[in-house]
Amino acid sequence: MKFSDFECNLLINGINEWRNMLLAADYTAEDVDELLLKIIRKAEGK
């Protein structure tokens, strides 16, 4: 699946907001961190 730069940024920002909500609610975000890093690395490798 290919995304435009705008779509990648939107996806990254949305997942990061979700991560922040998890942390604010005192949940672990390790899995979300891994997903976020994978998406960022994939976006950088375009």
DRENPA-3360 file (N, C-alpha, C; in nm, 2 decimals, always signed):
BEGIN
1 = MKFSDFEC = +0.08/-0.12/+0.00/+0.00/+0.00/+0.00/+0.09/+0.12/+0.00 ~ +0.06/+0.22/-0.08/+0.14/+0.34/-0.09/+0.05/+0.46/-0.04 ~ +0.12/+0.55/+0.03/+0.05/+0.67/+0.08/+0.13/+0.79/+0.03 ~ +0.06/+0.90/+0.01/+0.12/+1.03/-0.02/+0.18/+1.08/+0.11 ~ +0.27/+1.18/+0.10/+0.33/+1.25/+0.21/+0.22/+1.30/+0.31 ~ +0.12/+1.36/+0.26/+0.01/+1.41/+0.34/-0.06/+1.29/+0.42 ~ -0.08/+1.18/+0.35/-0.15/+1.07/+0.41/-0.06/+1.01/+0.52 ~ +0.07/+1.00/+0.50/+0.17/+0.95/+0.60/+0.17/+1.04/+0.72;
9 = NLLINGIN = +0.17/+1.17/+0.70/+0.17/+1.26/+0.81/+0.04/+1.25/+0.89 ~ -0.07/+1.24/+0.82/-0.20/+1.22/+0.89/-0.20/+1.09/+0.97 ~ -0.15/+0.99/+0.92/-0.15/+0.86/+0.99/-0.06/+0.87/+1.11 ~ +0.06/+0.92/+1.09/+0.16/+0.94/+1.20/+0.10/+1.02/+1.31 ~ +0.04/+1.13/+1.28/-0.02/+1.22/+1.38/-0.13/+1.16/+1.45 ~ -0.22/+1.09/+1.38/-0.33/+1.02/+1.44/-0.28/+0.91/+1.54 ~ -0.19/+0.83/+1.50/-0.14/+0.73/+1.59/-0.07/+0.79/+1.71 ~ +0.01/+0.90/+1.69/+0.07/+0.96/+1.80/-0.03/+1.02/+1.90;
17 = EWRNMLLA = -0.14/+1.08/+1.85/-0.25/+1.12/+1.94/-0.30/+1.01/+2.02 ~ -0.33/+0.90/+1.95/-0.38/+0.78/+2.02/-0.28/+0.73/+2.13 ~ -0.15/+0.73/+2.10/-0.05/+0.70/+2.19/-0.05/+0.79/+2.31 ~ -0.06/+0.92/+2.29/-0.07/+1.02/+2.40/-0.19/+0.99/+2.49 ~ -0.30/+0.96/+2.43/-0.42/+0.93/+2.50/-0.40/+0.81/+2.59 ~ -0.34/+0.70/+2.54/-0.31/+0.58/+2.61/-0.22/+0.62/+2.73 ~ -0.12/+0.69/+2.71/-0.03/+0.73/+2.82/-0.10/+0.82/+2.92 ~ -0.18/+0.91/+2.88/-0.26/+0.99/+2.97/-0.35/+0.91/+3.06;
25 = ADYTAEDV = -0.40/+0.80/+3.00/-0.49/+0.71/+3.08/-0.42/+0.61/+3.16 ~ -0.28/+0.62/+3.16/-0.20/+0.53/+3.23/-0.19/+0.39/+3.18 ~ -0.21/+0.37/+3.05/-0.19/+0.25/+2.98/-0.05/+0.24/+2.92 ~ -0.01/+0.12/+2.89/+0.12/+0.11/+2.82/+0.10/+0.13/+2.67 ~ +0.20/+0.18/+2.61/+0.19/+0.22/+2.47/+0.30/+0.15/+2.39 ~ +0.36/+0.05/+2.44/+0.48/-0.02/+2.37/+0.44/-0.07/+2.23 ~ +0.33/-0.13/+2.22/+0.29/-0.18/+2.08/+0.26/-0.07/+1.99 ~ +0.20/+0.04/+2.04/+0.17/+0.15/+1.96/+0.30/+0.22/+1.92;
33 = DELLLKII = +0.40/+0.23/+2.01/+0.53/+0.28/+1.98/+0.60/+0.21/+1.86 ~ +0.59/+0.08/+1.87/+0.65/-0.01/+1.76/+0.58/+0.02/+1.63 ~ +0.45/+0.03/+1.63/+0.38/+0.06/+1.51/+0.41/+0.19/+1.45 ~ +0.42/+0.29/+1.54/+0.45/+0.43/+1.50/+0.59/+0.43/+1.44 ~ +0.69/+0.37/+1.50/+0.83/+0.36/+1.45/+0.83/+0.29/+1.31 ~ +0.76/+0.19/+1.29/+0.76/+0.12/+1.17/+0.70/+0.21/+1.06 ~ +0.60/+0.28/+1.09/+0.54/+0.37/+0.99/+0.63/+0.49/+0.95 ~ +0.70/+0.54/+1.06/+0.79/+0.65/+1.03/+0.91/+0.60/+0.95;
41 = RKAEGK = +0.96/+0.49/+0.98/+1.08/+0.43/+0.90/+1.04/+0.41/+0.76 ~ +0.92/+0.35/+0.74/+0.87/+0.33/+0.61/+0.85/+0.46/+0.53 ~ +0.80/+0.56/+0.60/+0.78/+0.69/+0.53/+0.91/+0.75/+0.49 ~ +1.01/+0.74/+0.58/+1.14/+0.79/+0.55/+1.21/+0.72/+0.43 ~ +1.18/+0.60/+0.41/+1.24/+0.52/+0.31/+1.18/+0.53/+0.17 ~ +1.09/+0.62/+0.16/+1.02/+0.64/+0.03/+1.12/+0.67/-0.08;
% end
